[in-house]
């Protein structure tokens, strides 16, 4: 479980294809502190640390993950947001995030707003019931507040700190991001769907 508050940015140093999987070596300020078998959010994807070597660590994304997230597009030099899992005695500064990406979204607009930034994303229509105005969403592992919701798009506002300390600053128009919708909303929607049966 995560909170969507990014700890560090990693640089992809190497990509290795293993059958239908991809293994990534990433370099970051927190890599040396990671432990083998630890769950770490990479752009919102919960991946298991397989090896730690000085300032780098290794993770593998299986075919299912590559199909449902933007990990399949990661290449050498790309920046990835990192967050270690939540401790039970921590404050939850963002919102509860599982690290289980629901789908990807496409950036359809990026505007600078005199000190902040506004990004608009398009997402698959079948997830529309999981977004509410002023609700939470996880974009590339970042906990953000949603506004200007339409049938297939929503907007988020980015403060300077988030812009400078995450890879949201590298998201351009046409770029793909990982989306995880609010956990509480998913449970409520499931409950309502069962009542209809």
MDTraj code that builds the backbone (N, CA, C; nanometers):
import mdtraj as md
import numpy as np

residues = "UNK UNK UNK UNK UNK UNK UNK UNK UNK UNK UNK UNK UNK UNK UNK UNK UNK UNK UNK UNK UNK UNK UNK UNK UNK UNK UNK UNK UNK UNK UNK UNK UNK UNK UNK UNK UNK UNK UNK UNK UNK UNK UNK UNK UNK UNK UNK UNK UNK UNK UNK UNK UNK UNK UNK UNK UNK UNK UNK UNK UNK UNK UNK UNK UNK UNK UNK UNK UNK UNK UNK UNK UNK UNK UNK UNK UNK UNK UNK UNK UNK UNK UNK UNK UNK UNK UNK UNK UNK UNK UNK UNK UNK UNK UNK UNK UNK UNK UNK UNK UNK UNK UNK UNK UNK UNK UNK UNK UNK UNK UNK UNK UNK UNK UNK UNK UNK UNK UNK UNK UNK UNK UNK UNK UNK UNK UNK UNK UNK UNK UNK UNK UNK UNK UNK UNK UNK UNK UNK UNK UNK UNK UNK UNK UNK UNK UNK UNK UNK UNK UNK UNK UNK UNK UNK UNK UNK UNK UNK UNK UNK UNK UNK UNK UNK UNK UNK UNK UNK UNK UNK UNK UNK UNK UNK UNK UNK UNK UNK UNK UNK UNK UNK UNK UNK UNK UNK UNK UNK UNK UNK UNK UNK UNK UNK UNK UNK".split()
xyz = np.array([
    [0.0845, -0.1183, 0.0000],
    [0.0000, 0.0000, 0.0000],
    [0.0889, 0.1245, 0.0000],
    [0.0476, 0.2259, -0.0766],
    [0.1250, 0.3488, -0.0920],
    [0.0345, 0.4696, -0.0652],
    [0.0938, 0.5892, -0.0719],
    [0.0160, 0.7115, -0.0478],
    [0.0143, 0.8054, -0.1676],
    [0.0972, 0.7786, -0.2676],
    [0.1030, 0.8678, -0.3836],
    [0.1908, 0.9894, -0.3616],
    [0.2702, 0.9887, -0.2548],
    [0.3658, 1.0960, -0.2307],
    [0.5031, 1.0449, -0.2735],
    [0.5559, 1.0995, -0.3816],
    [0.6781, 1.0485, -0.4437],
    [0.8007, 1.0804, -0.3580],
    [0.8846, 0.9793, -0.3382],
    [1.0059, 0.9951, -0.2576],
    [1.1266, 1.0362, -0.3411],
    [1.1344, 0.9823, -0.4611],
    [1.2550, 0.9993, -0.5401],
    [1.2242, 0.9732, -0.6875],
    [1.3139, 1.0187, -0.7720],
    [1.3055, 0.9880, -0.9149],
    [1.4229, 0.8971, -0.9498],
    [1.3947, 0.7944, -1.0285],
    [1.4989, 0.7024, -1.0751],
    [1.5189, 0.7213, -1.2251],
    [1.6395, 0.6876, -1.2702],
    [1.6713, 0.6874, -1.4131],
    [1.6864, 0.5423, -1.4568],
    [1.6186, 0.5040, -1.5625],
    [1.6346, 0.3685, -1.6174],
    [1.7729, 0.3603, -1.6811],
    [1.8545, 0.2661, -1.6311],
    [1.9915, 0.2508, -1.6810],
    [2.0043, 0.1391, -1.7843],
    [1.9162, 0.0381, -1.7731],
    [1.9247, -0.0760, -1.8649],
    [1.7887, -0.1442, -1.8733],
    [1.7554, -0.1911, -1.9923],
    [1.6322, -0.2667, -2.0142],
    [1.6710, -0.4012, -2.0760],
    [1.6270, -0.5093, -2.0123],
    [1.6588, -0.6443, -2.0603],
    [1.5275, -0.7162, -2.0907],
    [1.5147, -0.7699, -2.2110],
    [1.3945, -0.8445, -2.2493],
    [1.4161, -0.9922, -2.2171],
    [1.3251, -1.0478, -2.1374],
    [1.3301, -1.1903, -2.1006],
    [1.1998, -1.2549, -2.1448],
    [1.1952, -1.3096, -2.2644],
    [1.0713, -1.3670, -2.3164],
    [0.9663, -1.2576, -2.3300],
    [0.8533, -1.2737, -2.2584],
    [0.7476, -1.1721, -2.2653],
    [0.7602, -1.0694, -2.1522],
    [0.8641, -1.0791, -2.0713],
    [0.8865, -0.9865, -1.9604],
    [0.9954, -0.8856, -1.9941],
    [1.0014, -0.7776, -1.9152],
    [1.1107, -0.6811, -1.9264],
    [1.1683, -0.6578, -1.7873],
    [1.3002, -0.6637, -1.7783],
    [1.3708, -0.6353, -1.6541],
    [1.4371, -0.4992, -1.6665],
    [1.4280, -0.4209, -1.5594],
    [1.4813, -0.2843, -1.5594],
    [1.5826, -0.2672, -1.4465],
    [1.6963, -0.2079, -1.4795],
    [1.7902, -0.1591, -1.3790],
    [1.7685, -0.0087, -1.3676],
    [1.7459, 0.0385, -1.2448],
    [1.7193, 0.1804, -1.2214],
    [1.8188, 0.2363, -1.1202],
    [1.8595, 0.3603, -1.1428],
    [1.9526, 0.4295, -1.0541],
    [1.8766, 0.5417, -0.9840],
    [1.8834, 0.5427, -0.8492],
    [1.8134, 0.6480, -0.7743],
    [1.8823, 0.6734, -0.6415],
    [1.8523, 0.7879, -0.5771],
    [1.9100, 0.8168, -0.4458],
    [1.8671, 0.7187, -0.3364],
    [1.7557, 0.6466, -0.3559],
    [1.7096, 0.5536, -0.2512],
    [1.7371, 0.4070, -0.2846],
    [1.7935, 0.3803, -0.4020],
    [1.8156, 0.2405, -0.4426],
    [1.8998, 0.1632, -0.3422],
    [2.0056, 0.2246, -0.2892],
    [2.0949, 0.1563, -0.1952],
    [2.0238, 0.1176, -0.0658],
    [1.9141, 0.1861, -0.0330],
    [1.8395, 0.1593, 0.0904],
    [1.7345, 0.0493, 0.0730],
    [1.7094, 0.0097, -0.0515],
    [1.6057, -0.0893, -0.0776],
    [1.6532, -0.2291, -0.0393],
    [1.5578, -0.3159, -0.0156],
    [1.5868, -0.4544, 0.0213],
    [1.5236, -0.5484, -0.0821],
    [1.5870, -0.6607, -0.1031],
    [1.5324, -0.7615, -0.1935],
    [1.3977, -0.8082, -0.1400],
    [1.3003, -0.8239, -0.2289],
    [1.1613, -0.8621, -0.1993],
    [1.0752, -0.7455, -0.1532],
    [1.1323, -0.6256, -0.1451],
    [1.0548, -0.5087, -0.1041],
    [0.9657, -0.4629, -0.2189],
    [0.8429, -0.4202, -0.1856],
    [0.7510, -0.3653, -0.2855],
    [0.7744, -0.2154, -0.2974],
    [0.7961, -0.1695, -0.4195],
    [0.8217, -0.0277, -0.4453],
    [0.7351, 0.0163, -0.5626],
    [0.6725, 0.1319, -0.5482],
    [0.5919, 0.1880, -0.6562],
    [0.6843, 0.2543, -0.7585],
    [0.6732, 0.2107, -0.8835],
    [0.7488, 0.2672, -0.9959],
    [0.6463, 0.3267, -1.0925],
    [0.6342, 0.4593, -1.0949],
    [0.5305, 0.5252, -1.1770],
    [0.3914, 0.4709, -1.1433],
    [0.3723, 0.4360, -1.0148],
    [0.2428, 0.3859, -0.9725],
    [0.2254, 0.2360, -0.9855],
    [0.3275, 0.1660, -1.0348],
    [0.3224, 0.0202, -1.0512],
    [0.3967, -0.0434, -0.9344],
    [0.3302, -0.1295, -0.8623],
    [0.3944, -0.2008, -0.7522],
    [0.4826, -0.3119, -0.8097],
    [0.6148, -0.2947, -0.7968],
    [0.7104, -0.3932, -0.8475],
    [0.8007, -0.4402, -0.7340],
    [0.8437, -0.5651, -0.7408],
    [0.9268, -0.6246, -0.6373],
    [1.0744, -0.6054, -0.6688],
    [1.1503, -0.5567, -0.5700],
    [1.2946, -0.5399, -0.5855],
    [1.3589, -0.6782, -0.5885],
    [1.4342, -0.7062, -0.6949],
    [1.4966, -0.8376, -0.7132],
    [1.6449, -0.8370, -0.6788],
    [1.7085, -0.7211, -0.6946],
    [1.8517, -0.7114, -0.6679],
    [1.8860, -0.5659, -0.6419],
    [1.9814, -0.5434, -0.5516],
    [2.0304, -0.4084, -0.5221],
    [2.1812, -0.4097, -0.5402],
    [2.2310, -0.3094, -0.6123],
    [2.3744, -0.3027, -0.6406],
    [2.4185, -0.1578, -0.6332],
    [2.4767, -0.1173, -0.5205],
    [2.5219, 0.0201, -0.4992],
    [2.4044, 0.1167, -0.5145],
    [2.4059, 0.2026, -0.6154],
    [2.2989, 0.3019, -0.6318],
    [2.1905, 0.2574, -0.7292],
    [2.1906, 0.1276, -0.7666],
    [2.0912, 0.0780, -0.8617],
    [2.0131, -0.0391, -0.8024],
    [1.8953, -0.0603, -0.8587],
    [1.8163, -0.1778, -0.8211],
    [1.7477, -0.2336, -0.9452],
    [1.7084, -0.3614, -0.9341],
    [1.6497, -0.4324, -1.0490],
    [1.5085, -0.4778, -1.0166],
    [1.4178, -0.4572, -1.1134],
    [1.2798, -0.5050, -1.1040],
    [1.2396, -0.5643, -1.2386],
    [1.1361, -0.6482, -1.2371],
    [1.0856, -0.7080, -1.3612],
    [0.9365, -0.6829, -1.3735],
    [0.8940, -0.6429, -1.4925],
    [0.7519, -0.6283, -1.5246],
    [0.7122, -0.7435, -1.6154],
    [0.6107, -0.8190, -1.5725],
    [0.5639, -0.9324, -1.6527],
    [0.4713, -0.8834, -1.7636],
    [0.4351, -0.9738, -1.8521],
    [0.3542, -0.9382, -1.9700],
    [0.2255, -0.8651, -1.9325],
    [0.1551, -0.9132, -1.8286],
    [0.0302, -0.8500, -1.7845],
    [0.0528, -0.7033, -1.7484],
    [0.1600, -0.6760, -1.6762],
    [0.1940, -0.5390, -1.6362],
    [0.2308, -0.4538, -1.7574],
    [0.3062, -0.5103, -1.8476],
    [0.3487, -0.4367, -1.9673],
    [0.2292, -0.3988, -2.0551],
    [0.1259, -0.4836, -2.0561],
    [0.0077, -0.4568, -2.1385],
    [-0.0823, -0.3497, -2.0774],
    [-0.0880, -0.3422, -1.9430],
    [-0.1830, -0.2528, -1.8763],
    [-0.1226, -0.1212, -1.8281],
    [0.0092, -0.1041, -1.8437],
    [0.0755, 0.0163, -1.7939],
    [0.1666, 0.0745, -1.9020],
    [0.2345, 0.1834, -1.8666],
    [0.3287, 0.2408, -1.9637],
    [0.4696, 0.1839, -1.9492],
    [0.4871, 0.0783, -1.8658],
    [0.6198, 0.0186, -1.8461],
    [0.6768, -0.0392, -1.9756],
    [0.5896, -0.0801, -2.0651],
    [0.6357, -0.1338, -2.1926],
    [0.7084, -0.0325, -2.2783],
    [0.6891, 0.0961, -2.2492],
    [0.7542, 0.2021, -2.3273],
    [0.8817, 0.2535, -2.2603],
    [0.9114, 0.2043, -2.1391],
    [1.0313, 0.2520, -2.0700],
    [1.1558, 0.2116, -2.1474],
    [1.2475, 0.3054, -2.1600],
    [1.3740, 0.2791, -2.2261],
    [1.4855, 0.3481, -2.1477],
    [1.6080, 0.3210, -2.1842],
    [1.7230, 0.3779, -2.1141],
    [1.7119, 0.5311, -2.1108],
    [1.7306, 0.5891, -1.9924],
    [1.7282, 0.7345, -1.9761],
    [1.5960, 0.7913, -1.9283],
    [1.4884, 0.7121, -1.9331],
    [1.3577, 0.7625, -1.8909],
    [1.3555, 0.7801, -1.7390],
    [1.2778, 0.8792, -1.6909],
    [1.2644, 0.9054, -1.5482],
    [1.1410, 0.8348, -1.4935],
    [1.1553, 0.7742, -1.3751],
    [1.0476, 0.6971, -1.3127],
    [1.0294, 0.7443, -1.1685],
    [0.9043, 0.7708, -1.1292],
    [0.8736, 0.8097, -0.9911],
    [0.8813, 0.6886, -0.8994],
    [0.9415, 0.7062, -0.7813],
    [0.9537, 0.5982, -0.6837],
    [0.8873, 0.6349, -0.5516],
    [0.8224, 0.5357, -0.4910],
    [0.7708, 0.5489, -0.3543],
    [0.7794, 0.4130, -0.2861],
    [0.8410, 0.4117, -0.1682],
    [0.8415, 0.2880, -0.0896],
    [0.7054, 0.2699, -0.0241],
    [0.6754, 0.1455, 0.0141],
    [0.5435, 0.1148, 0.0700],
    [0.5212, 0.1861, 0.2035],
    [0.3943, 0.2020, 0.2348],
    [0.3485, 0.2718, 0.3546],
    [0.3777, 0.1907, 0.4797],
    [0.4289, 0.2583, 0.5832],
    [0.4384, 0.1962, 0.7156],
    [0.3067, 0.2206, 0.7869],
    [0.2636, 0.1286, 0.8690],
    [0.1332, 0.1414, 0.9344],
    [0.1255, 0.2586, 1.0315],
    [0.2396, 0.3088, 1.0785],
    [0.2363, 0.4224, 1.1706],
    [0.2634, 0.5559, 1.1011],
    [0.2646, 0.5576, 0.9660],
    [0.2883, 0.6817, 0.8915],
    [0.1611, 0.7630, 0.8741],
    [0.1794, 0.8931, 0.8517],
    [0.0686, 0.9778, 0.8084],
    [0.0391, 0.9455, 0.6622],
    [-0.0868, 0.9525, 0.6247],
    [-0.1248, 0.9330, 0.4844],
    [-0.1439, 1.0726, 0.4243],
    [-0.0375, 1.1269, 0.3671],
    [-0.0429, 1.2636, 0.3141],
    [-0.1133, 1.2718, 0.1791],
    [-0.1171, 1.1631, 0.1058],
    [-0.1885, 1.1606, -0.0221],
    [-0.3213, 1.0898, -0.0043],
    [-0.3357, 0.9722, -0.0656],
    [-0.4517, 0.8863, -0.0426],
    [-0.4055, 0.7409, -0.0536],
    [-0.4904, 0.6466, -0.0173],
    [-0.4499, 0.5061, -0.0208],
    [-0.4389, 0.4568, -0.1647],
    [-0.3212, 0.4096, -0.1990],
    [-0.2880, 0.3668, -0.3347],
    [-0.2345, 0.2242, -0.3276],
    [-0.2860, 0.1344, -0.4112],
    [-0.2418, -0.0049, -0.4085],
    [-0.1173, -0.0313, -0.4926],
    [-0.0943, 0.0514, -0.5929],
    [0.0139, 0.0215, -0.6860],
    [-0.0304, -0.0755, -0.7933],
    [-0.1627, -0.0920, -0.8067],
    [-0.2211, -0.1782, -0.9099],
    [-0.2854, -0.0877, -1.0144],
    [-0.2127, -0.0596, -1.1190],
    [-0.2572, 0.0349, -1.2223],
    [-0.3821, -0.0191, -1.2919],
    [-0.4836, 0.0665, -1.3039],
    [-0.6092, 0.0259, -1.3687],
    [-0.6028, 0.0365, -1.5197],
    [-0.5371, 0.1421, -1.5678],
    [-0.5317, 0.1667, -1.7120],
    [-0.4284, 0.2756, -1.7378],
    [-0.4111, 0.3090, -1.8642],
    [-0.3259, 0.4230, -1.8974],
    [-0.4126, 0.5365, -1.9487],
    [-0.3590, 0.6574, -1.9395],
    [-0.4265, 0.7756, -1.9913],
    [-0.3329, 0.8489, -2.0855],
    [-0.3909, 0.9329, -2.1696],
    [-0.3136, 1.0121, -2.2655],
    [-0.3262, 1.1598, -2.2300],
    [-0.2134, 1.2300, -2.2231],
    [-0.2158, 1.3741, -2.1982],
    [-0.2662, 1.4451, -2.3238],
    [-0.3778, 1.5154, -2.3112],
    [-0.4347, 1.5852, -2.4272],
    [-0.4104, 1.7352, -2.4203],
    [-0.3641, 1.7838, -2.3040],
    [-0.3377, 1.9262, -2.2899],
    [-0.2435, 1.9503, -2.1723],
    [-0.1521, 2.0446, -2.1902],
    [-0.0625, 2.0858, -2.0817],
    [-0.0468, 2.2371, -2.0895],
    [-0.0853, 2.3043, -1.9808],
    [-0.0812, 2.4511, -1.9796],
    [-0.0037, 2.5005, -1.8584],
    [0.0824, 2.5998, -1.8813],
    [0.1491, 2.6655, -1.7692],
    [0.0595, 2.7787, -1.7221],
    [0.0405, 2.7885, -1.5906],
    [-0.0555, 2.8839, -1.5344],
    [0.0127, 2.9814, -1.4380],
    [0.1224, 3.0436, -1.4815],
    [0.1945, 3.1415, -1.3997],
    [0.2334, 3.0856, -1.2628],
    [0.3112, 2.9809, -1.2637],
    [0.3591, 2.9247, -1.1382],
    [0.3047, 2.7878, -1.1061],
    [0.2029, 2.7449, -1.1769],
    [0.1536, 2.6081, -1.1629],
    [0.1283, 2.5548, -1.3040],
    [0.0898, 2.4285, -1.3114],
    [0.0651, 2.3668, -1.4410],
    [-0.0670, 2.2922, -1.4358],
    [-0.1379, 2.2910, -1.5472],
    [-0.2649, 2.2192, -1.5568],
    [-0.2526, 2.1176, -1.6694],
    [-0.2765, 1.9915, -1.6362],
    [-0.2706, 1.8850, -1.7357],
    [-0.4067, 1.8197, -1.7476],
    [-0.4470, 1.7920, -1.8709],
    [-0.5734, 1.7228, -1.8966],
    [-0.5409, 1.5867, -1.9570],
    [-0.6104, 1.4824, -1.9071],
    [-0.5861, 1.3461, -1.9530],
    [-0.7139, 1.2828, -2.0054],
    [-0.6998, 1.2036, -2.1111],
    [-0.8104, 1.1236, -2.1638],
    [-0.7920, 0.9809, -2.1126],
    [-0.9036, 0.9154, -2.0789],
    [-0.8979, 0.7796, -2.0250],
    [-1.0121, 0.6974, -2.0845],
    [-1.0057, 0.5637, -2.0772],
    [-1.1131, 0.4795, -2.1316],
    [-1.2462, 0.5050, -2.0607],
    [-1.3527, 0.5148, -2.1389],
    [-1.4858, 0.5504, -2.0883],
    [-1.5357, 0.4579, -1.9776],
    [-1.4963, 0.3299, -1.9797],
    [-1.5483, 0.2341, -1.8821],
    [-1.5070, 0.2669, -1.7384],
    [-1.4092, 0.3581, -1.7213],
    [-1.3654, 0.3966, -1.5869],
    [-1.4303, 0.5263, -1.5385],
    [-1.5214, 0.5816, -1.6169],
    [-1.5797, 0.7129, -1.5846],
    [-1.6491, 0.7157, -1.4484],
    [-1.7106, 0.6050, -1.4086],
    [-1.7817, 0.6007, -1.2797],
    [-1.6882, 0.6070, -1.1599],
    [-1.5585, 0.5902, -1.1828],
    [-1.4625, 0.5887, -1.0722],
    [-1.3972, 0.7237, -1.0452],
    [-1.4382, 0.8263, -1.1197],
    [-1.3810, 0.9600, -1.1002],
    [-1.4890, 1.0553, -1.0523],
    [-1.4562, 1.1314, -0.9470],
    [-1.5489, 1.2354, -0.8994],
    [-1.4751, 1.3680, -0.8889],
    [-1.5491, 1.4757, -0.9038],
    [-1.4920, 1.6105, -0.8912],
    [-1.4314, 1.6273, -0.7522],
    [-1.3077, 1.6765, -0.7489],
    [-1.2297, 1.6974, -0.6253],
    [-1.1917, 1.5661, -0.5570],
    [-1.2087, 1.4548, -0.6266],
    [-1.1656, 1.3256, -0.5731],
    [-1.0177, 1.3036, -0.6009],
    [-0.9667, 1.1898, -0.5562],
    [-0.8248, 1.1573, -0.5728],
    [-0.8036, 1.0626, -0.6895],
    [-0.6882, 1.0786, -0.7528],
    [-0.6442, 0.9861, -0.8578],
    [-0.4940, 0.9744, -0.8475],
    [-0.4408, 0.8638, -0.8943],
    [-0.2973, 0.8412, -0.8946],
    [-0.2492, 0.8440, -1.0392],
    [-0.1634, 0.9403, -1.0722],
    [-0.1087, 0.9559, -1.2070],
    [0.0417, 0.9305, -1.1998],
    [0.0894, 0.8241, -1.2645],
    [0.2310, 0.7847, -1.2555],
    [0.2764, 0.7736, -1.1105],
    [0.1846, 0.7282, -1.0237],
    [0.2184, 0.7096, -0.8838],
    [0.2022, 0.8326, -0.7972],
    [0.1592, 0.9457, -0.8563],
    [0.1445, 1.0716, -0.7829],
    [-0.0009, 1.0897, -0.7417],
    [-0.0253, 1.1133, -0.6136],
    [-0.1606, 1.1410, -0.5649],
    [-0.1997, 1.2832, -0.6038],
    [-0.3063, 1.2962, -0.6831],
    [-0.3503, 1.4267, -0.7317],
    [-0.5011, 1.4415, -0.7162],
    [-0.5470, 1.5666, -0.7162],
    [-0.6894, 1.5966, -0.7047],
    [-0.7463, 1.6258, -0.8429],
    [-0.8613, 1.5669, -0.8709],
    [-0.9251, 1.5762, -1.0029],
    [-1.0219, 1.6950, -1.0090],
    [-1.0267, 1.7619, -1.1240],
    [-1.1300, 1.8620, -1.1489],
    [-1.1607, 1.8663, -1.2986],
    [-1.2636, 1.9427, -1.3350],
    [-1.3066, 1.9542, -1.4763],
    [-1.3282, 1.8166, -1.5401],
    [-1.4059, 1.7324, -1.4717],
    [-1.4318, 1.5982, -1.5240],
    [-1.5331, 1.6039, -1.6379],
    [-1.5015, 1.5335, -1.7444],
    [-1.5957, 1.5127, -1.8538],
    [-1.6095, 1.3622, -1.8734],
    [-1.6813, 1.3200, -1.9774],
    [-1.7063, 1.1765, -1.9970],
    [-1.5782, 1.0952, -2.0089],
    [-1.4789, 1.1506, -2.0765],
    [-1.3561, 1.0738, -2.0993],
    [-1.2292, 1.1501, -2.0660],
    [-1.2428, 1.2672, -2.0015],
    [-1.1241, 1.3449, -1.9650],
    [-1.1373, 1.4027, -1.8242],
    [-1.0249, 1.4341, -1.7663],
    [-1.0202, 1.5040, -1.6379],
    [-0.8936, 1.5887, -1.6365],
    [-0.8900, 1.6864, -1.5461],
    [-0.7728, 1.7722, -1.5316],
    [-0.7162, 1.7615, -1.3915],
    [-0.5875, 1.7907, -1.3796],
    [-0.5202, 1.7994, -1.2506],
    [-0.4327, 1.9241, -1.2513],
    [-0.4160, 1.9842, -1.1345],
    [-0.3284, 2.1008, -1.1199],
    [-0.2017, 2.0558, -1.0486],
    [-0.0883, 2.1030, -1.0967],
    [0.0411, 2.0616, -1.0436],
    [0.1100, 2.1814, -0.9784],
    [0.1407, 2.1683, -0.8487],
    [0.2114, 2.2752, -0.7784],
    [0.3601, 2.2689, -0.8131],
    [0.4339, 2.3785, -0.7923],
    [0.5769, 2.3796, -0.8287],
    [0.6582, 2.2666, -0.7664],
    [0.6351, 2.2337, -0.6387],
    [0.7134, 2.1289, -0.5730],
    [0.6964, 1.9946, -0.6453],
    [0.5716, 1.9591, -0.6747],
    [0.5443, 1.8326, -0.7444],
    [0.6048, 1.8343, -0.8839],
    [0.5949, 1.9481, -0.9518],
    [0.6494, 1.9614, -1.0865],
    [0.8009, 1.9402, -1.0860],
    [0.8675, 1.9919, -0.9843],
    [1.0137, 1.9845, -0.9781],
    [1.0649, 1.8500, -0.9252],
    [0.9850, 1.7788, -0.8430],
    [1.0344, 1.6598, -0.7755],
    [0.9739, 1.5281, -0.8252],
    [0.9014, 1.5308, -0.9362],
    [0.8467, 1.4084, -0.9952],
    [0.8680, 1.4135, -1.1468],
    [0.8313, 1.3048, -1.2146],
    [0.8472, 1.3047, -1.3608],
    [0.7262, 1.3640, -1.4326],
    [0.6336, 1.4262, -1.3590],
    [0.5179, 1.4904, -1.4250],
    [0.5667, 1.6025, -1.5175],
    [0.6844, 1.6591, -1.4867],
    [0.7388, 1.7667, -1.5712],
    [0.7811, 1.7164, -1.7089],
    [0.7959, 1.5837, -1.7244],
    [0.8355, 1.5290, -1.8549],
    [0.7160, 1.4802, -1.9364],
    [0.5960, 1.4912, -1.8784],
    [0.4757, 1.4469, -1.9506],
    [0.4328, 1.5567, -2.0484],
    [0.4364, 1.5253, -2.1749],
    [0.3988, 1.6200, -2.2806],
    [0.2645, 1.5793, -2.3414],
    [0.2074, 1.6670, -2.4234],
    [0.0854, 1.6339, -2.4967],
    [0.1108, 1.5092, -2.5809],
    [0.0215, 1.4112, -2.5678],
    [0.0364, 1.2856, -2.6395],
    [0.1063, 1.1776, -2.5587],
    [0.1625, 1.2152, -2.4421],
    [0.2331, 1.1189, -2.3576],
    [0.1377, 1.0272, -2.2825],
    [0.1850, 0.9079, -2.2505],
    [0.1050, 0.8075, -2.1801],
    [0.1442, 0.8027, -2.0331],
    [0.0439, 0.7992, -1.9447],
    [0.0677, 0.7891, -1.8003],
    [-0.0109, 0.6716, -1.7436],
    [0.0336, 0.6233, -1.6274],
    [-0.0386, 0.5178, -1.5563],
    [-0.1446, 0.5805, -1.4668],
    [-0.2642, 0.5206, -1.4640],
    [-0.3737, 0.5701, -1.3811],
    [-0.4210, 0.4617, -1.2854],
    [-0.4346, 0.4987, -1.1591],
    [-0.5003, 0.4128, -1.0617],
    [-0.6117, 0.4947, -0.9976],
    [-0.7349, 0.4452, -1.0090],
    [-0.8506, 0.5157, -0.9553],
    [-0.8660, 0.4867, -0.8064],
    [-0.9431, 0.5708, -0.7393],
    [-0.9560, 0.5643, -0.5937],
    [-1.0106, 0.4296, -0.5472],
    [-0.9435, 0.3715, -0.4499],
    [-0.9769, 0.2394, -0.3967],
    [-1.1184, 0.2348, -0.3394],
    [-1.1567, 0.3365, -0.2646],
    [-1.2904, 0.3407, -0.2041],
    [-1.3980, 0.3415, -0.3124],
    [-1.3761, 0.4190, -0.4174],
    [-1.4712, 0.4244, -0.5283],
    [-1.4888, 0.2894, -0.5951],
    [-1.3821, 0.2133, -0.6069],
    [-1.3899, 0.0803, -0.6697],
    [-1.4752, -0.0151, -0.5868],
    [-1.4577, -0.0104, -0.4546],
    [-1.5370, -0.0972, -0.3673],
    [-1.6848, -0.0579, -0.3692],
    [-1.7125, 0.0718, -0.3700],
    [-1.8517, 0.1175, -0.3738],
    [-1.9191, 0.0761, -0.5042],
    [-1.8489, 0.0925, -0.6144],
    [-1.9041, 0.0546, -0.7440],
    [-1.9308, -0.0958, -0.7508],
    [-1.8410, -0.1751, -0.6955],
    [-1.8597, -0.3208, -0.6922],
    [-1.9825, -0.3570, -0.6092],
    [-1.9969, -0.2926, -0.4944],
    [-2.1117, -0.3183, -0.4062],
    [-2.2436, -0.2862, -0.4779],
    [-2.2473, -0.1736, -0.5460],
    [-2.3694, -0.1334, -0.6185],
    [-2.4011, -0.2290, -0.7321],
    [-2.2966, -0.2773, -0.7996],
    [-2.3186, -0.3687, -0.9124],
    [-2.3760, -0.5020, -0.8633],
    [-2.3349, -0.5459, -0.7442],
    [-2.3862, -0.6717, -0.6903],
    [-2.5326, -0.6597, -0.6494],
    [-2.5733, -0.5404, -0.6059],
    [-2.7133, -0.5181, -0.5677],
    [-2.8069, -0.5291, -0.6880],
    [-2.7546, -0.4980, -0.8066],
    [-2.8355, -0.5020, -0.9276],
    [-2.8605, -0.6444, -0.9768],
    [-2.7760, -0.7385, -0.9338],
    [-2.7863, -0.8776, -0.9840],
    [-2.9030, -0.9524, -0.9189],
])
top = md.Topology()
chain = top.add_chain()
for i, resn in enumerate(residues, 1):
    res = top.add_residue(resn, chain, resSeq=i)
    for name in ("N", "CA", "C"):
        top.add_atom(name, md.element.get_by_symbol(name[0]), res)
traj = md.Trajectory(xyz[None], top)
